[in-house]
Amino acid sequence: MMILSALAAFVLAVVLHGLVMRAPMRMDSVRRFLLVGVPLGLVLVAYVLVCFGTGLHGFAVILLYALLCELYLFCFTLVLSSVSATMLIMLRNGPVATRALIAVYDPDKMVQLRLDRLLQNGFLEREKGRLTVTVQGMKYHRAFKVLRGFFGHGQG
């Protein structure tokens, strides 16, 4: 019963994420998942505390939910940035000429795609033909810099 509560909360989070992804919001897919996943996680914590107490089994339910959510985030963010996954998506409707695939992965176009995503998610803004980092972008940069230092990946 306890494990089913974590699984049910996770399935509900994924279903709600699918619905939120269809809403017109200026928010990336990770934040949209967090928008539904965190409140559901808090409800699950409250449910576990009320029904099962603070024992090891209750803690395991909460960790299972967190693990499933993290795995889900990892999988769909991996697909978003995967060249192979993008090619498969392009090819699912039928054959595509090799030259067309190569053109999509032209280095200039790949950089443009990433810049478009940074602009769309509010990390950059375009002013007078120039790109500048937004306040939100600077916050992420600082967070990445701290994480790079913590994990020993040099200066960022």
C-alpha positions in Angstrom: 0.0 0.0 0.0 2.8 2.4 0.9 4.6 1.8 -2.4 1.4 2.3 -4.3 1.0 5.8 -2.9 4.4 6.8 -4.3 3.6 5.2 -7.6 0.2 6.9 -7.8 1.6 10.3 -6.9 4.3 9.9 -9.6 1.8 8.8 -12.3 -0.4 11.7 -11.4 2.6 14.1 -11.6 3.5 12.8 -15.1 -0.2 13.1 -16.2 -0.4 16.7 -14.8 2.9 17.5 -16.4 1.5 16.5 -19.8 -1.4 18.8 -19.2 0.7 21.7 -18.0 3.0 21.3 -21.1 0.0 22.1 -23.3 -0.7 25.4 -21.4 0.7 28.6 -22.9 3.3 29.5 -20.3 6.8 31.0 -20.6 8.4 28.2 -18.6 10.7 25.4 -19.6 9.6 21.7 -19.3 11.6 21.1 -16.1 10.0 24.0 -14.3 6.6 22.9 -15.5 7.2 19.4 -14.0 8.4 21.0 -10.8 5.2 23.1 -10.8 3.1 19.9 -10.4 5.7 17.5 -8.9 6.7 19.5 -5.9 3.2 20.1 -4.6 2.3 16.5 -5.1 5.5 15.5 -3.3 4.5 17.7 -0.4 1.0 16.1 -0.3 2.6 12.7 -0.4 4.9 13.7 2.6 1.8 14.8 4.5 -0.1 11.7 3.6 2.9 9.4 4.7 3.3 11.3 8.0 -0.4 11.0 8.8 -0.8 7.4 7.7 2.5 5.8 8.4 4.4 8.1 10.7 8.1 8.9 10.6 9.4 5.4 10.3 11.7 3.9 7.8 8.8 2.7 5.5 7.4 6.2 5.3 10.8 7.6 4.5 11.2 4.9 1.8 7.9 6.0 0.1 9.1 9.6 -0.1 12.5 8.6 -1.5 10.8 6.3 -4.1 8.7 9.3 -5.3 11.8 11.5 -5.4 13.7 8.8 -7.3 11.0 8.3 -9.9 10.6 12.1 -10.4 14.4 12.5 -10.8 14.5 9.6 -13.3 11.7 11.1 -15.3 13.4 14.5 -15.4 16.6 12.9 -16.5 15.0 10.9 -19.2 13.1 13.8 -20.8 15.9 16.3 -20.5 18.2 13.8 -22.1 15.8 13.4 -25.0 15.5 17.2 -25.4 19.2 17.6 -26.0 19.9 14.3 -27.8 20.9 14.5 -31.4 19.9 10.8 -32.0 16.4 11.3 -30.4 15.8 14.4 -32.5 16.8 12.5 -35.6 14.4 9.7 -34.8 11.6 12.2 -34.2 12.4 13.7 -37.7 12.4 10.3 -39.3 9.2 8.9 -37.6 7.0 10.3 -40.3 8.9 8.8 -43.2 12.2 8.9 -45.0 14.3 12.1 -44.8 17.2 12.9 -47.2 20.6 12.5 -45.6 21.4 16.1 -46.7 18.4 17.4 -44.9 19.6 15.7 -41.7 23.1 17.0 -42.1 21.7 20.5 -42.7 19.8 20.4 -39.4 23.0 19.5 -37.5 25.1 22.1 -39.2 27.2 23.7 -36.3 25.8 27.1 -37.0 22.2 25.8 -36.9 22.9 23.9 -33.7 24.2 27.0 -32.0 21.2 29.0 -33.3 18.9 26.3 -31.9 20.5 26.6 -28.4 20.4 30.4 -28.6 16.7 30.2 -29.4 16.1 27.9 -26.4 18.0 30.3 -24.1 15.9 33.2 -25.4 12.7 31.3 -25.2 13.4 30.2 -21.6 14.3 33.7 -20.5 18.0 33.2 -19.9 19.0 35.6 -22.7 17.4 38.6 -24.3 18.0 40.4 -27.6 18.5 44.1 -27.6 19.5 46.1 -30.7 20.7 42.9 -32.4 22.9 41.9 -29.4 22.3 39.1 -26.9 22.6 39.8 -23.2 22.2 37.5 -20.2 19.1 38.2 -18.1 18.9 38.3 -14.3 17.5 34.7 -14.5 20.4 33.7 -16.7 22.9 35.1 -14.2 21.2 33.2 -11.4 21.6 30.0 -13.3 25.2 30.8 -14.2 26.0 31.4 -10.5 24.3 28.1 -9.6 26.3 26.2 -12.3 29.5 27.8 -11.1 28.9 26.7 -7.6 28.1 23.2 -8.8 31.1 23.0 -11.0 33.3 24.0 -8.1 31.6 21.5 -5.8 32.1 18.6 -8.3 35.6 19.7 -9.1 35.0 20.6 -12.8 37.3 23.7 -12.8 36.4 27.3 -13.3 33.1 28.3 -14.9 
